[in-house]
Amino acid sequence: MKKIGFALLFFLFMSQTVHADFDVQEAINEAKPGEVVHIPAGRYQGNFIVSKPIKLQGEVGAELIGERNDPALRIENTANVTVENITLSGKNKAIVANTVNGLELRKLQIKDVHTGVHIQRSKNVRIHEINVTGIEGHYSKKGNGVAVFKSEDITIEGNTIEQVQDGIYIEEVKHIVVQHNKITSSRYGTHFMYTSDAEALFNTYVHNVTGLMIMMTTDILLESNTIANHFDFNGYGMLLYDVQQAKVKHNTIKNNRTGVAMQKSSNIQIETNDFQMNQTALEGTKVSDDTMASSNNFTGNILTARSDKQGFRLVNNYYDDYSGIDLKDNGIGDIPYVAVSSFGQWMVRQPVYQYFVASPSVILLTSLDQQINRTEKNMLVDNTPRLAMKHDKEKNKMNMEQMLLGLFLTLSSLWLWKRGITE
């Protein structure tokens, strides 16, 4: 039995060792432009370089292991390169791409590395269906899952990233789409810097310090993302700093210390989002008066909104703590909803006050604020508060349409049945 056991262990060990009959770099060097380089199952140590338009395709079990502090795979000064179905690991970076026009990274497993994918000065890049798992330790000792610098026309979609510094880091990029990714247990889920014409769609950000960090960026769409469970003292569901022209819509933002925070920003449109069970749903500091939150649902939040003296506009939102009535029966409350909170403004200046947010004295103060400030006409006041949540109205509309359709079909069937009898 011992001999059989040793034989099995030897077989398993040999199945994971370097493929003695295959030289990855030699195969890359000998490949002609446009050819596919098939990498057999096995573990290959080295720092491999691609500088021609080829496709690297690994068999199940193919792994490239970077040596020293160099990347496991470097792609540079070329075009139309595809890398798929390979596991990569190493001490520093898994993949570095520099000056590449046309790059696809697909179905890759990246593990035990400081940085997963590093792209710079490239365009027409698509990164999808890759998994990145960072090293253990504090965020300051880790690199990013996917990082893109000074590039354009980038798509990052369908990836799973965890335990890194920033899941997706983007700096000086023009036209980028980040969609259908899941990022957890990192510092920032997605971090935009000095970027324009950007979209973040249908992503899931859970248990990071901050879900979305957007800084010095213009023209960005943040739509249909799930952003939950960011409760660190300096954490946010979403933070927009020095941002111009942003649309935040159809997102689910729940269980965060602060759902959405805006600082030194202008022309921010926050609409049709669900803010659920956040400590503070919305926060604004030095935002322009063209910033507006409209048609959102606010449920279970301790504070709906807080701001400095400048404030932002609230229009046609649903608030579960609104106590007004609807005498006109038009779905709109007859008295304004007042979100002004003295304590909320103190929290903007002294964030440490957040630890007292649910105390009885603060709840009483907030209630008094709502009564005293009913004459406030501008700051944090919604003059057209809805009495039903947006999706409830749409559901009721659909139910009515279905009922009318069913009634029409029933009457039509009865008419045809009766006509058949008379004939």
Secondary structure, DSSP 8 states (H G I E B T S, - for coil): -HHHHHHHHHHHHHHTS--TT--HHHHHHH--TT-EEEE-SEEEES-EEE-SS-EEEE-TTEEEE--TTS-SEEEEEEEEEEEES-EEE-SSEEEEEEEEEEEEEES-EEEEESEEEEEES-EEEEEES-EEEE-SS-GGG---SEEEEEEEEEEEES-EEESSSEEEEEEEEEEEEEES-EEESSSEEEEEES-EEEEEES-EEESSSEEEEEES-EEEEEES-EEE---STT--SEEEES-EEEEEES-EEES-SEEEEEES-EEEEEES-EEES-SEEEEEES--TT-EEES-EEES-SEEEEE-SS--EEES-EETT-----TT-SSB-SS-EE---HHHHHHHH-GGGGGGTTSHHHHHHHHHHHHHGGG--STTEESS-BSS-HHHHHHHHHHHHHHHHHHHHHHHHHHHHHHHHH-
